[in-house]
Amino acid sequence: MRIPFTKMHGLGNDFILIDCREESYCTDKFDMSLMANRRLGVGCDQILLLGQPKTQQAIASYEIFNSDGSRAEQCGNGLRCVVQYLKLQGEIDASAVVEIDDELIDATISENGQVTVKMLPPDFSPTSIALEVTRQDKHYSQELGGKQLAFGAVSMGNPHAVIKIDSINEVSVSELGAAMQASGIFSNGVNVGFMEIVSDNSIHLRVYERGVGETPACGTGACAAAAVGILWGDLSPGKIDVKLPGGYLNIEWNGDIASEIYMTGPAQFVFQGVMAV
C-alpha cells in the first residue's frame, strides 16, 4: 500500500499529515509506528489523519496518533498544522472550524501566517485527566527522582501535569517525565510540563509528551502551563509568552474556568511524499 502524506511542523514538533477524506487506505491498519520511525520511516512526533466531519459547521475532522502508535486526544501544534494544510490546499481563506471527536474548534490565520486557535476551557477536575486522588486541589504532590515534587494538573482535551522549577536548563525532563508516567497516579498516562516562571506574563517550558518523549514544542502543554500558572497566582490573567525549545507560543486566558484559551503560533509546510507500508 502506498500512502501520500504531507510533512509539517509547529516549532519543531513535527507531523505526518495524511488526508483520508477521499481515500480508503486510512481504514486499513497500517503500521503508524513504522511511519513515525526516524530511521525506518518518514519520522515524526505524531501522525494526523484528516477525515470527513460529522457536522456541517466543520470543514474537516482529524485524529492524532503518537509516534508509538497510541491514540492521542488533542494536540495544539498539530491542530495549527491541520489549519495551515487546509489553507495551503486552497480550501479556506483566513478561518476554519475543524472537528476532533465531538468538539468543534475555531481557528484563524493572520496575514503573517500565524495561526490562532480557540482551545477548550481548561478542566481542572481530576476525573477529566484520570488523576487518582481523593479530592480536587490546586497543588498535588508526587515523589519523583527521590524528591517530593508539587505539581498542578489540568485537561486541555488531553491530560497534563505541570511542575514549577527554578531553571529549565537544570532539569532532567526525560527522567522525571518517565518517572511521572511510571508512578501510576495518572491511570491513562500524562504529558508532563516543566515550567520556569520568568515574569508574571512570561514562562520557559519543556514538555515530556505521553507516547513520544520530550518534543521541541507542545501547544496543549503551553496552554496547560499558562492555566496552572494563572491558577496558582504566579502568572497574571491575559497574554502569556511561552518560550519552548522550538520557539515561542502566545497563550491568552482570562482566568475564568468557563472561558476558552487562545493559542497563537506558527505552522509550517516541510514536504510532501509517498510511503509504501
Residue, then its C-alpha position, 0 to 999 in steps of 0.5 A: m500500500r502506498i500512502p501520500f502524506t504531507k510533512m509539517h511542523g509547529l516549532g519543531n514538533d513535527f507531523i505526518l499529515i495524511d488526508c483520508r477524506e477521499e481515500s480508503y487506505c486510512t481504514d486499513k491498519f497500517d503500521m503508524s509506528l513504522m511511519a513515525n520511525r526516524r530511521l525506518g520511516v518518514g519520522c515524526d512526533q505524531i501522525l494526523l489523519l484528516g477525515q470527513p466531519k460529522t457536522q456541517q459547521a466543520i470543514a474537516s475532522y482529524e485524529i492524532f496518533n503518537s509516534d508509538g502508535s497510541r491514540a492521542e486526544q488533542c494536540g495544539n501544534g498539530l491542530r495549527c498544522v491541520v489549519q495551515y494544510l487546509k489553507l495551503q490546499g486552497e480550501i479556506d481563506a483566513s478561518a476554519v472550524v475543524e472537528i476532533d471527536d465531538e468538539l468543534i474548534d475555531a481557528t484563524i490565520s493572520e496575514n503573517g501566517q500565524v495561526t490562532v486557535k480557540m482551545l477548550p476551557p481548561d478542566f481542572s477536575p481530576t476525573s477529566i485527566a484520570l488523576e487518582v486522588t481523593r479530592q480536587d486541589k490546586h497543588y498535588s504532590q508526587e515523589l519523583g527522582g527521590k524528591q517530593l515534587a508539587f505539581g498542578a494538573v489540568s485537561m486541555g482535551n488531553p491530560h497534563a501535569v505541570i511542575k514549577i522549577d527554578s531553571i529549565n536548563e537544570v532539569s532532567v525532563s526525560e527522567l522525571g517525565a518517565a518517572m511521572q508516567a511510571s508512578g501510576i497516579f495518572s491511570n491513562g498516562v500524562n504529558v508532563g510540563f516543566m515550567e520556569i516562571v520568568s515574569d508574571n506574563s512570561i514562562h520557559l517550558r519543556v514538555y515530556e509528551r505521553g507516547v513520544g518523549e520530550t518534543p521541541a514544542c507542545g501547544t496543549g502543554a503551553c496552554a496547560a502551563a499558562a492555566v496552572g500558572i494563572l491558577w496558582g497566582d504566579l502568572s497574571p490573567g491575559k497574554i502569556d509568552v511561552k518560550l519552548p525549545g522550538g520557539y515561542l507560543n502566545i497563550e491568552w486566558n482570562g482566568d475564568i474556568a468557563s472561558e476558552i484559551y487562545m493559542t497563537g503560533p506558527a505552522q509550517f509546510v516541510f514536504q510532501g511524499v509517498m510511503a509504501v507500508 
